[in-house]
Amino acid sequence: MIGSQDEALKLRLKKMIIEECEKDEFAADDISDDVLLFSPESGLDLDSVDALQLSMSLQAQFNVRLTDPKEFRRVVTTINGLADYLQAE
């Protein structure tokens, strides 16, 4: 199955972002699967500290190391993109 078709995985990723980035004012349904996470359109207002938190959480929860900032920006674009990457790993 392609990660972007795995609704449970996408929900897990959204909840991880909300928890790790302390965005408690958001619900998982508020995060679109296709919006760029680190863009103003997402409404999440994520920054470099959030990126670090997400990187550490991805390592802890999915055993995926994204220590290179360029690779992180390539992988963590949208929920669908991240889900596809995790499914392929």
Secondary structure, DSSP 8 states (H G I E B T S, - for coil): --GGG-HHHHHHHHHHHHHHTT-TT--GGGS-SSS-TTSGGGSS---HHHHHHHHHHHHHHH-----SHHHHHHHSSSHHHHHHHHHH-
